Amino acid sequence: MNRLVKRLVFWFAACMLLGLFFATHLYLLFNYVQNVPLTWAHAIRSQLVTWYLWGALAIFVVKLARRIPFDRAHVGQALLVRVLTAATVSVLHLMLSTT
């Protein structure tokens, strides 16, 4: 297995573990704290979608961060790119996760 495939498998597994962790949190919160019925299937589905989206968007963010590093000569440019990227990625994630 080449290096790229190993990284993607690791990335996928990390997103899946985060999704399952937060699905458990969501399930317990709804069923035992707020007394609102929620099935495991719904909790897992909603959280896996959320974390797979973050995982896919994070690949783009990491590549961009490596391409435009923070250094003294270009602090303003790097900061502007990061702020715009953060806003864009947040809006994109919100749009994709609510459709």
Secondary structure, 3 states (H helix, E strand, C coil): CCHHHHHHHHHHHHHHHHHHHHHHHHHHHHHHHCCCCCCHHHHHHHHHHHHHHHHHHHHHHHHHHHHCCCCHHHHHHHHHHHHHHHHHHHHHHHHHHCC
